[in-house]
């Protein structure tokens, strides 16, 4: 356990590098809370899909999500993402959402809403492990410690295929590869808060590491930073 007051640990990286699982386990080890910001953008994408809003219309989606009450059930561990009172944690992992989320999340109007909400969450939950694509570079540039996870595309594809199979929604590896490569291209080339490794972040290549080994590295580095602060 660490003193959570003011502690923010950020974990960024592309899809399939294990950010969500690693963040959840790191938070548990350190006695902190965890924020999956990717699920917020997925929930915004689901709002657009369900309300039949053109995913290229960032302004309309931003208006819709302002009224949709996207938030977390913090009584659950890890917290579950909800739209209003409806738990959508499983629904947002389906391929229609995955195929559109990078387009939706590229809009400045949507990112402005989400960044404000993420910073509000950090204020309300002062000991936080937060993961996404811009946490250390944009949302919390002065975080206590910043990490960037990387992995070979082939490894990321197999991980996501296994995840979908475990969820009872198997998808071909070719479809997953196409989705991941498309998301990488959009995420790294977008004008607003592109995916990048934050300057000074600790880079962890997870390609040949088990989840437990990844969390071991993150915990060791986090504790070293916290001991110095």
C-alpha positions as CSV (number, residue, x, y, z in Angstrom):
1,X,0.0,0.0,0.0
2,X,1.1,3.6,-0.7
3,X,-0.2,6.9,0.5
4,X,-2.6,7.7,-2.3
5,X,-2.8,11.4,-1.8
6,X,-1.9,13.1,-5.1
7,X,-0.5,9.9,-6.7
8,X,-1.2,9.6,-10.4
9,X,0.4,6.8,-12.4
10,X,-0.2,6.9,-16.2
11,X,0.0,4.0,-18.6
12,X,-0.3,4.7,-22.3
13,X,0.1,2.6,-25.4
14,X,-1.6,1.2,-28.4
15,X,-4.4,-1.5,-28.5
16,X,-3.4,-5.0,-27.3
17,X,-0.4,-4.1,-25.2
18,X,-2.2,-5.1,-22.0
19,X,-2.8,-1.6,-20.6
20,X,-6.1,-2.3,-19.0
21,X,-5.2,-5.6,-17.2
22,X,-1.8,-4.2,-16.1
23,X,-3.3,-1.0,-14.8
24,X,-6.0,-2.9,-12.8
25,X,-3.4,-5.2,-11.2
26,X,-0.9,-2.5,-10.5
27,X,-3.6,-0.4,-8.8
28,X,-4.6,-3.4,-6.7
29,X,-1.0,-4.0,-5.6
30,X,-0.5,-0.4,-4.7
31,X,-3.9,0.2,-3.0
32,X,-4.9,2.8,-5.6
33,X,-8.0,3.1,-7.8
34,X,-7.9,2.5,-11.6
35,X,-9.3,4.5,-14.5
36,X,-9.8,3.0,-17.9
37,X,-10.1,6.1,-20.1
38,X,-10.4,4.0,-23.3
39,X,-13.7,2.7,-22.0
40,X,-14.9,6.3,-21.9
41,X,-14.2,6.8,-25.6
42,X,-15.8,3.4,-26.3
43,X,-18.9,4.5,-24.4
44,X,-19.0,7.7,-26.4
45,X,-18.8,5.6,-29.6
46,X,-21.6,3.4,-28.4
47,X,-23.8,6.5,-27.8
48,X,-23.1,7.6,-31.4
49,X,-23.9,4.1,-32.7
50,X,-27.1,3.8,-30.7
51,X,-28.3,7.3,-31.5
52,X,-27.3,6.8,-35.2
53,X,-25.1,9.9,-35.2
54,X,-22.5,10.1,-38.0
55,X,-19.2,9.2,-36.4
56,X,-17.5,11.9,-38.3
57,X,-19.7,14.6,-36.6
58,X,-17.7,15.3,-33.5
59,X,-19.8,18.2,-32.4
60,X,-23.0,16.2,-32.5
61,X,-21.4,13.3,-30.6
62,X,-20.0,15.7,-28.0
63,X,-23.4,17.2,-27.4
64,X,-24.9,13.7,-27.1
65,X,-22.3,12.5,-24.6
66,X,-22.8,15.6,-22.5
67,X,-26.4,14.5,-22.0
68,X,-25.7,10.7,-21.8
69,X,-24.2,10.6,-18.3
70,X,-21.2,8.4,-19.1
71,X,-19.6,7.4,-15.8
72,X,-18.3,4.6,-13.6
73,X,-19.7,2.4,-11.0
74,X,-16.9,2.9,-8.4
75,X,-18.5,0.3,-6.1
76,X,-17.2,-2.4,-8.5
77,X,-13.5,-3.4,-8.8
78,X,-12.4,-2.6,-11.4
79,X,-15.0,0.1,-11.9
80,X,-17.6,-0.6,-14.5
81,X,-18.4,1.9,-17.3
82,X,-22.1,3.0,-17.5
83,X,-24.3,5.1,-19.7
84,X,-26.8,6.4,-17.2
85,X,-27.7,3.4,-15.1
86,X,-26.8,0.8,-17.8
87,X,-23.6,-1.1,-17.4
88,X,-22.0,-1.2,-20.9
89,X,-18.6,-2.6,-20.0
90,X,-19.1,-5.8,-22.1
91,X,-21.0,-4.1,-25.0
92,X,-18.3,-1.6,-25.7
93,X,-15.8,-4.4,-26.4
94,X,-17.7,-5.6,-29.5
95,X,-16.2,-5.1,-33.0
96,X,-18.6,-2.4,-34.1
97,X,-17.4,-0.2,-31.3
98,X,-13.8,-1.2,-31.7
99,X,-14.0,-0.3,-35.5
100,X,-15.3,3.2,-34.9
101,X,-13.7,4.3,-31.6
102,X,-10.5,5.7,-33.1
103,X,-12.5,7.9,-35.5
104,X,-14.7,9.1,-32.7
105,X,-11.9,9.8,-30.3
106,X,-10.0,11.9,-32.8
107,X,-12.5,14.7,-32.6
108,X,-11.3,17.7,-30.5
109,X,-14.8,18.4,-29.2
110,X,-15.1,14.9,-27.8
111,X,-11.6,14.9,-26.4
112,X,-12.2,18.3,-24.7
113,X,-15.2,16.8,-22.8
114,X,-13.3,13.6,-21.9
115,X,-10.1,15.3,-20.7
116,X,-12.1,17.5,-18.4
117,X,-14.0,14.5,-17.0
118,X,-10.8,12.6,-16.5
119,X,-9.2,15.4,-14.6
120,X,-12.4,15.7,-12.4
121,X,-12.1,12.0,-11.7
122,X,-8.5,12.4,-10.6
123,X,-9.6,15.2,-8.2
124,X,-12.3,13.0,-6.7
125,X,-10.0,9.9,-6.6
126,X,-6.6,11.2,-5.6
127,X,-4.7,7.9,-5.8
128,X,-5.1,6.7,-9.4
129,X,-3.6,4.5,-12.0
130,X,-5.0,5.8,-15.3
131,X,-4.5,4.2,-18.7
132,X,-5.2,5.2,-22.2
133,X,-3.5,6.9,-25.2
134,X,-2.8,10.5,-23.9
135,X,-2.7,10.2,-20.2
136,X,0.9,11.0,-19.7
137,X,1.3,13.2,-22.7
138,X,-1.8,15.4,-22.4
139,X,-4.2,14.7,-19.5
140,X,-1.6,14.3,-16.7
141,X,1.8,15.5,-18.0
142,X,3.0,16.0,-14.4
143,X,2.0,12.6,-13.2
144,X,3.9,10.9,-10.4
145,X,5.2,8.3,-12.9
146,X,4.4,7.8,-16.6
147,X,4.7,4.5,-18.5
148,X,4.3,3.5,-22.1
149,X,3.6,-0.1,-23.1
150,X,4.6,-1.5,-26.4
151,X,4.3,-4.9,-28.1
152,X,4.7,-6.5,-31.6
153,X,1.5,-6.4,-33.7
154,X,1.4,-10.1,-34.0
155,X,1.4,-10.5,-30.2
156,X,-1.3,-7.9,-29.8
157,X,-3.5,-9.6,-32.3
158,X,-3.3,-12.9,-30.5
159,X,-4.0,-11.3,-27.2
160,X,-7.1,-9.6,-28.5
161,X,-8.3,-12.8,-30.2
162,X,-7.9,-14.7,-26.9
163,X,-9.7,-11.9,-25.0
164,X,-12.6,-12.1,-27.5
165,X,-12.8,-15.9,-27.3
166,X,-12.8,-15.8,-23.5
167,X,-15.7,-13.4,-23.7
168,X,-17.6,-15.8,-26.0
169,X,-17.3,-13.6,-29.0
170,X,-14.6,-15.1,-31.2
171,X,-13.3,-13.1,-34.1
172,X,-10.8,-14.1,-36.8
173,X,-7.3,-12.9,-36.3
174,X,-7.3,-11.3,-39.7
175,X,-10.2,-9.1,-38.7
176,X,-8.5,-8.2,-35.4
177,X,-5.2,-7.4,-37.2
178,X,-7.1,-5.1,-39.7
179,X,-8.8,-3.4,-36.8
180,X,-5.6,-2.9,-34.7
181,X,-3.5,-1.6,-37.7
182,X,-6.3,0.8,-38.6
183,X,-6.6,2.1,-35.1
184,X,-2.8,2.5,-34.8
185,X,-2.7,4.5,-38.0
186,X,-5.6,6.8,-36.9
187,X,-4.4,7.1,-33.3
188,X,-0.8,8.1,-34.2
189,X,-1.6,10.4,-37.1
190,X,-4.6,12.4,-35.6
191,X,-4.1,16.1,-35.1
192,X,-5.7,16.1,-31.6
193,X,-3.6,14.4,-28.9
194,X,-2.0,11.7,-31.0
195,X,-0.8,8.5,-29.5
196,X,2.9,9.0,-28.6
197,X,5.3,8.0,-25.9
198,X,5.4,10.9,-23.4
199,X,8.9,12.4,-23.0
200,X,10.6,10.8,-20.0
201,X,8.1,7.9,-19.8
202,X,9.3,4.5,-18.8
203,X,8.9,2.2,-21.8
204,X,8.0,-1.4,-21.2
205,X,7.9,-3.9,-24.2
206,X,5.3,-6.5,-23.2
207,X,5.8,-8.7,-26.2
208,X,7.7,-11.5,-24.3
209,X,6.4,-10.8,-20.8
210,X,3.5,-12.4,-19.0
211,X,0.9,-10.1,-17.4
212,X,2.4,-10.8,-14.0
213,X,5.9,-9.9,-15.2
214,X,4.6,-6.7,-16.7
215,X,3.0,-5.7,-13.5
216,X,6.1,-6.6,-11.6
217,X,8.1,-4.1,-13.7
218,X,5.5,-1.4,-13.3
219,X,5.3,-1.9,-9.5
220,X,9.0,-1.9,-9.1
221,X,9.4,1.3,-11.1
222,X,6.4,2.9,-9.4
223,X,7.7,2.2,-5.9
224,X,11.1,3.6,-6.9
225,X,9.6,6.8,-8.1
226,X,7.3,7.1,-5.0
227,X,10.3,6.5,-2.7
228,X,12.1,9.4,-4.3
229,X,9.2,11.8,-4.2
